[in-house]
Amino acid sequence: MADKKTGASAPPTQAKATLPWWGKILAGALGGFLLVKYTPIMECLTLFFYVCMVPILLAMCVGLVSAGTVEALQDGWHNTVAEINNRVNAKVKAA
């Protein structure tokens, strides 16, 4: 409530009594129960899973397959180059 002369507002007052610990637990449990019972929260979570998480997981699987394929090709290429270098060095030493 603003003071009419200065325009300053009064400081907020503190609550007289806070909820006890068991009241907080009861209020939280009741709120959770009401959310699950009277809102389509499970349908929303299922929809979120199918719309967001399944494509992300599919992209992760494709990424793992492609990373493994690239690693296999690189290892094969490096092993082939090393084998060719060993054969060339062996023929140079023999000559």
C-alpha positions as CSV (number, residue, x, y, z in Angstrom):
1,M,0.0,0.0,0.0
2,A,1.6,3.2,-1.2
3,D,1.9,6.2,1.0
4,K,-0.1,9.0,-0.5
5,K,2.5,11.7,0.4
6,T,5.8,10.1,-0.7
7,G,4.6,7.2,-2.9
8,A,6.7,4.7,-1.0
9,S,5.2,1.3,-0.3
10,A,5.1,-0.2,3.2
11,P,7.5,-3.1,3.9
12,P,5.9,-6.6,3.5
13,T,4.8,-8.2,6.7
14,Q,6.0,-11.7,7.6
15,A,3.5,-14.6,7.9
16,K,2.3,-15.2,11.5
17,A,2.7,-18.9,11.4
18,T,4.4,-21.2,8.9
19,L,3.3,-24.7,8.0
20,P,4.7,-27.4,10.2
21,W,6.8,-30.1,8.5
22,W,3.9,-32.6,8.4
23,G,1.7,-29.9,6.8
24,K,4.2,-29.4,4.0
25,I,4.3,-33.1,3.4
26,L,0.5,-33.4,3.4
27,A,0.1,-30.4,1.1
28,G,2.8,-31.8,-1.3
29,A,1.2,-35.3,-1.3
30,L,-2.3,-33.9,-1.8
31,G,-1.1,-31.6,-4.6
32,G,0.7,-34.5,-6.3
33,F,-2.4,-36.7,-6.0
34,L,-4.6,-34.1,-7.5
35,L,-2.3,-33.5,-10.4
36,V,-2.1,-37.2,-11.2
37,K,-5.8,-37.8,-10.6
38,Y,-7.4,-34.8,-12.3
39,T,-4.9,-33.7,-15.0
40,P,-3.7,-35.7,-18.0
41,I,-0.1,-35.6,-16.7
42,M,0.7,-39.1,-17.7
43,E,-0.6,-38.6,-21.2
44,C,1.5,-35.4,-21.4
45,L,4.6,-37.2,-20.2
46,T,4.0,-40.1,-22.6
47,L,3.5,-37.7,-25.5
48,F,6.7,-35.8,-24.5
49,F,8.5,-39.2,-24.5
50,Y,7.3,-40.1,-27.9
51,V,7.7,-36.7,-29.5
52,C,11.0,-35.6,-28.0
53,M,12.9,-38.5,-26.4
54,V,12.4,-41.2,-29.1
55,P,13.9,-39.1,-31.9
56,I,16.8,-38.0,-29.6
57,L,17.5,-41.6,-28.7
58,L,17.3,-42.6,-32.4
59,A,19.8,-39.9,-33.3
60,M,22.1,-41.1,-30.6
61,C,22.0,-44.7,-31.9
62,V,22.7,-43.5,-35.4
63,G,25.6,-41.4,-34.1
64,L,27.0,-44.4,-32.3
65,V,26.8,-46.6,-35.4
66,S,28.4,-43.9,-37.5
67,A,31.2,-43.2,-35.0
68,G,31.9,-46.9,-34.8
69,T,32.0,-47.2,-38.5
70,V,34.3,-44.3,-38.9
71,E,36.6,-45.6,-36.2
72,A,36.7,-49.0,-37.9
73,L,37.6,-47.5,-41.3
74,Q,40.3,-45.3,-39.8
75,D,41.8,-48.2,-37.9
76,G,41.7,-50.4,-41.0
77,W,43.3,-47.6,-43.1
78,H,46.1,-46.9,-40.5
79,N,46.8,-50.7,-40.3
80,T,47.0,-51.0,-44.1
81,V,49.3,-48.0,-44.4
82,A,51.5,-49.4,-41.6
83,E,51.7,-52.8,-43.3
84,I,52.6,-51.3,-46.6
85,N,55.3,-49.2,-45.0
86,N,56.7,-52.3,-43.3
87,R,56.8,-54.3,-46.6
88,V,58.5,-51.4,-48.4
89,N,61.0,-51.0,-45.6
90,A,61.7,-54.8,-45.7
91,K,62.3,-54.7,-49.5
92,V,64.5,-51.6,-49.2
93,K,66.7,-53.4,-46.5
94,A,66.8,-56.6,-48.6
95,A,68.0,-54.7,-51.7
